Amino acid sequence: MALVLHAGNMNKNVFKALVAAEYSGVEVKLVQNFEMGVSNKTPEFLEMNPIGKVPVLETPEGSVFESNAIARYVTRSKADNPLFGSTLIDSARIEQWIDFSTMEVDANIAKWLYPRFGYAVYLPPVEEAAIASLKRALGALSAHLASNTYLVGHSVTLADIIMTCNLYSGFCRFMTKSFTSEFPHVERYFWTMVNQPNFKKILGEVKQAETVPPLASKKPAAQPRETKPKAKAEPKKETKKEAEKQPAKAEAAEEEEAPKPKPKNPLDLLPPSKMVLDDWKRLYSNTKTNFREVAIKGFWDMYDPEGYSLWFCDYKYNEENTVSFVTMNKVGGFLQRMDLARKYAFGKMLVIGAEPPFKVKGLWLFSGQQIPQFVLDECYDMELYEWKKVDITDETQKERVDIRGNPYGLLAAHPLAPLVSLHHLDYVQPIFPGMTQIESLKKLTTAYEMDPSRALQQSFCYNLKRPRNSKRRFQRSNRGNHGKTDPSRLTPDPCARPVTYFLDHAESVDGDRIRTRYARHVEDLKATNKGIRHILNLVL
Ligand SMILES: N[C@@H](CCC(=O)N[C@@H](CS)C(=O)NCC(=O)O)C(=O)O
């Protein structure tokens, strides 16, 4: 009995066995009338492969699934097959390259490719990581092939067959010339292999991809294979010979099933906004210095309150945030899940706190006046946060929007939240006027070391036009009754705005008291005195 291969479409997994069969002179027939989504669901098929995937090889001794195992079986069907090497070390190295090709090449090709074809969720960091890992693998492969024609020894082995079939997916679908030219020895190897007669018979003419496929979101997701309409042009393969005629075409057909048009997102039906979200994202990412002057100013210049809304979010269960990396992961996961809204949203999350429990807060910009319904429906984390629309007529709230450039608004609005991490210190302006970021941070930590729970309270002080009141507030808070400074007194009118005092010096007095000196900051004073004008001593 000949070996019978059950396979739906011609693809690299099927090619492995067929090319190995060519090299080995072993006969492998393709099963007749195989219909993907039907034939692989039958009890007989599931007997052969319990998860119903193809290819499956039927042998006189029983069935085998997994394409590498099938190719090994086909190869071993021929006694002393040189495809398996003739020494122990060669056989081990053949296995080594088969595993490398599977885990380092094929797996990363799949991670890059599947989301682009709509078979998996597209997440930019996942794609980036897959490309980086693939490049690492191809770099190592290219280095090896710089002084070797084949992976092992001086002739084709099963390692070359499996590696070439795996590379085939990448070369044909998205590894363009500009990508592969970084790996010249891989290129030379691949084109040499696919032009070998035994490969050519099965793969046909191979053509390198000219573009990377656009994201599946732009190209509506393909239907699951089981529900694909039948009676496509693809004829059933009956024998290996028929497969030879149009294998590569068949694979392409598999990817090109006509997708159903996706229903329009209601947000796309909103009146067009003059604010272009991508322009803001670009400005945000490209601004590395003077964030306040460039990006924040740019944001408010382009912000369209009719087309977009801003939202603060506060995690509802901060008491559960007792382990820092778990908290970070939770926020990271939330951001990943929010990727579904990337076309309609922009968000920034913060984890705040010196010690657990950590506070999680964020700021989001959404298209429209409400949080989009599909985000609420599809991202379960949304209900874990308290959402509050930013009132942009309220200067205090506007200041909080400004965390990346000037952290002052957010910090001062939360005087009871001790500061642990300012993400991207390089992106925020120095907290204290006239100082570098590092000097500012050192200054802030002097207050923090004196009394962690009120570091910020001791670092900024609003409304000290009436220092006696403020002094009284600090005195109260020192007895454990945390008084708050009152940022809501900020007004849009600069003349009516209170003067702000920044921590100038903090020292311990008599062991249990803290003497703090504050310097008055006047916004528009020029260089020489760097905005520090007025010294005020408070003894708390
Ligand atoms: N690791 C398997 C992968 C097999 C596989 O993913 N087969 C796909 C077709 S290429 C399949 O049968 N998909 C159907 C399904 O997922 O139900 C192998 O190398 O054979």
The ligand as an ORCA input file, in Angstrom:
! r2SCAN-3c Opt
* xyz 0 1
  N       2.063     21.840     13.175
  C       1.157     21.334     12.180
  C       0.318     22.463     11.645
  C      -0.848     21.947     10.867
  C      -1.808     23.038     10.478
  O      -1.838     24.133     11.077
  N      -2.661     22.746      9.502
  C      -3.661     23.696      9.068
  C      -3.623     23.808      7.572
  S      -2.035     24.383      7.084
  C      -5.028     23.120      9.443
  O      -5.278     21.955      9.309
  N      -5.937     23.971      9.911
  C      -7.270     23.579     10.218
  C      -7.657     23.888     11.617
  O      -6.945     24.663     12.292
  O      -8.690     23.364     12.043
  C       1.951     20.673     11.076
  O       3.108     21.059     10.857
  O       1.413     19.761     10.447
*
